[in-house]
């Protein structure tokens, strides 16, 4: 399955920095996650000064989906933390 990333007019993948999250258990049986993010550097600065609220999305997952997401995130963490050979030594 190919991923159709949202892209800017210049062809770059659109990124929205996450500035907070809150896990919760809706209905006592699912896994909920509220993710707060900003749209731009200006939005980030305004959010840090409490002049503007971050945008947010609230998602719900089954426990199985949450576990798979956690595993995928750990793989991404390991890949992002790995340094190219010879760097930092």
MORAQUI-V792258 format. One record per helix or strand. SS is the DSSP state (H for helix, E for strand). FROM is the first residue (numbers start at 0). LEN is the number of residues. Records with the same first field share a line. If there is no record, write none. Layout:
# MORAQUI-V792258
SS->FROM-LEN / FROM-LEN
This chain:
# MORAQUI-V792258
E->6-1 / 12-1 / 17-7 / 30-7 / 54-7
H->25-3 / 40-8 / 62-19
